[in-house]
Amino acid sequence: MFDFDQYLGFLAFLTILTIGFWLMMFLLLFVVPYWLGGNIIELLKERRDKKKAAREDK
């Protein structure tokens, strides 16, 4: 039915597929939200500092 080489190939395919799945989950659930949240916080800080500087110049 299956040769040993086909079995090893199938196991390698499943391993690569599983690693790819968990990497994608990690990126989508942790890395991307962390990156977006940090960028939004920095943008808000820059706007706040710009408004504060404009108020002090008057």
Secondary structure as GFF3:
##gff-version 3
##sequence-region A 1 58
A	DSSP	alpha_helix	4	26	.	.	.	ID=ss1
A	DSSP	pi_helix	27	31	.	.	.	ID=ss2
A	DSSP	alpha_helix	32	57	.	.	.	ID=ss3
###
